[in-house]
């Protein structure tokens, strides 16, 4: 796929990048190389690939209801509790 100056300027505008005029040719060359590299994916051999929807051995999350702990049970081993929260020493200074 050949990239031209018009496309580069459009990409530049859409991405809000300013490309200096003396760098456009270099950008065209680099961008063309990237596009060619990506196009290699179309030549990849897909014969041995298994479609995702045919994979049956995968984990399924159990959506069963779980028993939640009571607040008292959660904070019972803490040395400092304030308003049902763990109270800790402040470690970040405000500037």
C-alpha positions as CSV (number, residue, x, y, z in Angstrom):
1,X,0.0,0.0,0.0
2,X,1.5,3.3,-1.1
3,X,1.2,6.2,1.2
4,X,1.2,9.7,-0.3
5,X,1.7,13.2,1.0
6,X,-2.1,13.9,1.1
7,X,-2.7,10.9,3.3
8,X,0.2,11.9,5.6
9,X,-1.3,15.4,6.0
10,X,-4.7,13.9,6.7
11,X,-3.3,11.6,9.4
12,X,-1.3,14.5,10.8
13,X,-4.5,16.6,11.1
14,X,-6.6,13.8,12.6
15,X,-4.0,12.9,15.2
16,X,-3.3,16.6,15.9
17,X,0.4,16.1,15.1
18,X,2.5,18.7,13.4
19,X,4.9,17.2,10.9
20,X,7.5,19.6,9.6
21,X,7.6,19.8,5.8
22,X,11.2,18.6,5.8
23,X,10.2,15.4,7.7
24,X,7.1,14.4,5.5
25,X,9.1,12.3,3.1
26,X,10.8,10.4,6.0
27,X,7.3,9.9,7.6
28,X,5.9,8.6,4.3
29,X,8.8,6.1,4.0
30,X,8.4,4.9,7.7
31,X,4.7,4.8,7.6
32,X,4.8,2.7,4.3
33,X,7.2,0.3,5.9
34,X,4.8,-0.1,8.9
35,X,1.8,-0.7,6.6
36,X,3.8,-3.3,4.6
37,X,4.8,-5.1,7.8
38,X,1.1,-5.2,8.9
39,X,0.1,-6.5,5.5
40,X,2.3,-9.6,6.2
41,X,-0.6,-10.8,8.4
42,X,-2.7,-11.4,5.3
43,X,-0.1,-13.9,4.1
44,X,-0.1,-15.9,7.4
45,X,-1.1,-19.6,7.2
46,X,-4.4,-20.0,9.0
47,X,-4.9,-23.7,8.2
48,X,-4.0,-25.0,11.7
49,X,-6.0,-22.4,13.6
50,X,-9.0,-23.4,15.7
51,X,-11.9,-20.9,15.8
52,X,-12.5,-19.6,19.3
53,X,-16.1,-20.6,19.4
54,X,-15.1,-24.3,19.0
55,X,-12.9,-24.4,22.1
56,X,-14.8,-26.2,24.8
57,X,-12.2,-26.4,27.5
58,X,-12.4,-23.0,29.1
59,X,-13.2,-21.7,32.5
60,X,-16.7,-20.6,33.3
61,X,-17.3,-18.3,36.3
62,X,-19.7,-19.7,38.9
63,X,-22.3,-17.0,39.3
64,X,-23.6,-18.4,42.6
65,X,-24.5,-16.1,45.5
66,X,-21.6,-15.8,48.0
67,X,-21.9,-15.1,51.7
68,X,-20.4,-11.7,52.6
69,X,-18.5,-11.0,55.8
70,X,-20.0,-8.8,58.4
71,X,-18.1,-5.5,59.0
72,X,-17.4,-6.5,62.6
73,X,-15.7,-9.7,61.4
74,X,-13.6,-7.8,58.9
75,X,-12.2,-5.2,61.3
76,X,-12.1,-7.3,64.5
77,X,-8.3,-7.9,64.3
78,X,-7.4,-4.3,63.5
79,X,-5.9,-2.1,66.2
80,X,-7.6,1.1,64.9
81,X,-11.0,1.3,63.4
82,X,-12.9,4.5,62.6
83,X,-16.5,4.5,61.2
84,X,-16.2,0.8,60.2
85,X,-12.9,1.6,58.2
86,X,-9.3,0.6,59.0
87,X,-7.6,3.7,60.4
88,X,-4.0,4.0,59.3
89,X,-1.2,6.6,59.6
90,X,-1.2,9.1,56.8
91,X,1.7,8.4,54.4
92,X,1.2,11.1,51.7
93,X,1.9,14.7,52.4
94,X,-0.4,17.3,50.8
95,X,1.4,20.0,49.0
